[in-house]
Amino acid sequence: MADDVARSQTSSPPPEVFSIPAALVEQWGEIPQNERLQFPLTRQDIDHLLLGLLRALEAQGTLERIIVDWSNGRLEQANSSLGEFRRQNVDAQNNIRQLVSAVMASALRERKNV
């Protein structure tokens, strides 16, 4: 309990979680599953994919460091790394969600244009 209080005072919270808009998910669900999709993507969309994958890999490395520090009794280092892991993990998830949102929006736009 004291560790939780100390940690919350010394590390910044993870970033806000990016949520795919519910209306977009609803429209996406109306597309038949076997329908072929065409969707142009921007370079920024591809960057979201790359950054999401890289940040997920960084988070795995940080998680490994947490486990090693914790198992070796280095609780302060493990707790410090835990905050970093949380930030990396949310960043990775946000990037992937932003890519998925872009794919959904682009596919829906292209579908309307046909």
ABEGO torsion letter per residue (X at the ends): XAAAAAAAAABBBBBBBBBBBAAAAAAAAABBAABBBBBBBBAAAAAAAAAAAAAAAAAAAAAAAAAAAAAAGBAAAAAAAAAAAAAAAAAAAAAAAAAAAAAAAAAAAAAAAX
